[in-house]
Amino acid sequence: MIEVRHAAERGAANFGWLDSKHTFSFGGYHDPDHMGFGNLRVINDDRVQPGQGFDTHAHKDMEIISYIIDGALEHKDSMGNGAIMKRGEVQRMTAGTGVTHSEFNPSADEVVHFLQIWILPEKAGLAPGYEQNNFSVEDKHNKLRLVASQTGRDGSIGVHQDVELYASVLDPAVTLSHQIAPGRCGWLQVVRGNVDLNGHSLGEGDGAAISEVSDLQINATMEAEILLFDMG
């Protein structure tokens, strides 16, 4: 079964400095039919204005992944980490027993566009942690590049859950295949462009819940960028 979650159906919050779209219930947006999927709890499509950002705030017992689409995002946390992330950067922060952090757009004139992804951890009370890696367009060009996994294999960042996260940047008319093993589920998120997933047309911001389907065919109907979650 493939169930499409169209971009226009998402929750929305606009505070002037932040324009955010919520695939699943988050903050002031609550939809009992969209509380997450599998171990995937949050996909927020965030745009932060120049010189603005999220003040220091706390998290606990969550795997938080940031995927930078355009612009730059400065991260600082209570573990002593600090970095300015740009397109291609993927960051994982294990909130575990508790961590505080801030996220800020350091640019004077460019909006930062990124996805904030929350994954439920394999257990509560993990030690806080942080990892970051850059995956270039060439790394992801016309193939599914593993960017996060439970084992951290193939240069992917580690995540404390049975989730494999793939990213791809596709040329028009390119088709990718992916097999989801029995007992697992998937989620496809379109970052930009348009793709066809097993006969379902998906545009920018659309997502698709995948269950009891083993053979995925992802065809780019125009230049596109996607994320694919393969989850236990």
C-alpha positions in Angstrom: 0.0 0.0 0.0 1.2 3.5 -0.9 -0.6 6.4 0.8 0.3 9.9 -0.5 0.6 12.8 1.9 0.3 15.9 -0.3 2.3 19.0 0.5 -0.8 21.2 0.6 -2.3 18.9 3.3 0.5 19.5 5.8 0.2 21.6 8.9 1.7 25.1 8.7 3.2 27.6 11.0 4.5 31.0 9.9 6.1 33.4 12.5 7.6 35.8 10.0 11.2 34.7 10.7 10.2 31.0 10.3 7.9 29.4 7.7 7.4 25.7 8.6 5.4 22.9 7.1 4.6 19.9 9.2 4.2 16.5 7.6 3.2 15.1 11.0 1.6 16.6 14.1 4.0 19.1 15.7 3.7 22.1 18.0 0.3 23.7 17.6 -0.6 21.5 14.7 -2.4 18.3 15.8 -3.9 15.7 13.5 -4.6 12.3 15.1 -4.4 10.6 11.6 -0.8 11.9 11.1 1.2 11.4 14.3 4.1 9.8 12.4 4.8 6.7 10.5 6.8 3.7 11.8 9.7 5.2 13.8 9.5 8.4 11.9 7.9 11.1 14.1 8.6 14.5 12.5 9.4 15.9 9.1 9.4 19.7 9.3 10.1 21.6 6.1 11.6 24.8 7.5 12.7 28.1 5.9 14.4 30.6 8.3 14.9 34.2 7.3 18.4 35.8 7.3 19.8 36.6 10.7 17.1 34.7 12.5 16.8 31.3 14.2 15.8 29.1 17.0 17.0 30.2 20.4 18.5 27.7 22.8 15.9 25.0 23.6 15.9 21.5 25.0 15.3 18.0 23.6 15.2 14.6 25.2 14.9 11.0 23.9 14.9 11.7 20.2 17.2 11.2 17.2 17.1 14.6 15.4 18.4 14.8 11.8 18.9 18.0 9.9 19.1 17.9 6.1 20.3 21.2 4.5 18.6 22.0 1.2 19.8 25.6 0.5 21.6 28.3 2.5 23.5 27.9 5.8 22.5 26.9 9.3 24.6 27.4 12.4 24.3 24.9 15.1 25.5 25.1 18.7 24.7 22.7 21.5 25.4 21.9 25.2 27.8 19.1 24.2 30.2 21.8 22.9 29.5 21.2 19.2 29.4 24.1 16.8 29.2 24.1 13.0 27.8 26.0 10.1 26.1 23.5 7.8 25.5 24.1 4.1 23.8 22.2 1.3 24.7 18.5 1.4 25.3 18.5 5.1 23.4 15.8 7.2 23.6 16.1 11.0 22.4 13.7 13.6 21.9 14.8 17.2 21.0 12.2 19.8 19.0 14.1 22.5 19.0 11.1 24.8 19.0 12.0 28.5 18.8 15.7 27.6 20.6 18.3 25.4 20.1 22.0 24.6 20.9 23.5 21.3 20.3 26.6 19.0 20.0 26.9 15.3 20.6 30.2 13.5 20.8 31.5 9.9 24.1 33.4 9.8 23.5 34.8 6.4 22.7 38.5 6.0 20.6 38.0 2.8 19.9 34.3 2.1 17.0 32.2 3.5 18.1 28.8 4.8 15.9 25.9 3.8 16.2 22.6 5.6 14.3 19.5 6.7 14.2 18.8 10.4 13.5 15.1 11.0 12.8 13.3 14.3 13.2 9.6 14.7 12.1 7.7 17.8 15.2 6.1 19.3 15.6 2.4 20.0 15.5 3.0 23.7 15.2 5.9 26.2 18.1 7.3 28.2 20.8 7.2 25.6 23.9 9.3 26.1 23.6 12.5 24.1 25.6 12.5 20.9 26.4 14.3 17.6 27.6 13.4 14.2 27.7 15.3 10.9 28.8 14.5 7.3 28.7 16.1 3.9 27.2 14.2 0.9 27.8 16.1 -2.3 25.4 16.2 -5.3 27.9 13.9 -7.0 27.5 11.4 -4.1 23.8 11.3 -4.6 23.6 11.8 -8.4 21.1 9.3 -10.0 21.6 6.8 -7.2 20.3 6.1 -3.7 23.1 7.2 -1.4 22.9 5.9 2.2 23.3 9.0 4.4 22.1 7.6 7.8 21.9 4.0 9.2 21.9 2.1 12.5 25.4 0.7 11.7 26.9 3.8 10.2 28.1 1.7 7.2 29.4 3.1 3.9 30.2 6.5 5.5 26.7 7.2 6.6 26.0 8.9 9.9 24.9 6.6 12.7 21.3 6.7 14.1 20.1 4.8 17.2 17.2 3.0 15.4 16.6 0.4 12.7 16.3 3.1 9.9 18.2 3.4 6.6 17.9 6.9 5.1 18.8 7.4 1.5 19.2 10.6 -0.5 19.2 11.1 -4.3 19.4 13.9 -6.8 17.9 12.7 -10.1 18.1 13.8 -13.7 14.8 13.8 -15.7 13.6 10.3 -16.8 16.0 8.5 -14.5 14.4 5.5 -12.7 15.7 4.0 -9.4 14.7 0.7 -7.9 14.7 -0.2 -4.3 13.6 -3.4 -2.5 12.0 -3.2 1.0 12.3 -6.4 2.9 9.3 -8.2 4.3 8.2 -6.8 7.7 9.7 -3.4 6.9 8.1 -0.1 5.8 9.2 3.0 4.0 8.6 6.7 3.5 9.5 8.7 0.4 9.8 12.5 0.8 10.2 14.7 -2.2 12.6 17.5 -1.4 12.3 19.2 -4.8 11.0 18.4 -8.3 8.6 15.6 -9.2 8.8 11.9 -9.2 6.5 8.9 -10.0 6.5 6.2 -7.3 4.9 3.0 -8.5 2.3 5.0 -10.5 1.8 7.7 -7.9 2.7 11.2 -8.9 4.6 13.2 -6.2 5.6 16.8 -6.2 7.8 19.0 -4.0 6.9 18.6 -0.4 4.8 15.5 -1.0 5.5 12.3 1.0 4.3 8.7 0.7 3.8 6.0 3.3 4.9 2.6 2.0 3.7 -0.6 3.6 3.5 -4.2 2.3 5.2 -3.2 -0.9 8.5 -4.7 -1.7 9.5 -3.4 -5.1 9.8 0.4 -5.5 10.2 2.1 -8.8 11.1 5.8 -8.5 11.0 7.7 -11.8 12.0 11.4 -12.0 9.5 13.2 -14.2 11.8 16.3 -14.0 15.0 17.1 -12.1 14.3 16.0 -8.5 15.8 15.4 -5.1 14.3 12.8 -2.7 14.8 11.2 0.7 13.8 7.5 1.2 13.4 6.0 4.7 13.6 2.2 4.9 12.4 1.3 8.4 12.2 -1.8 10.6 
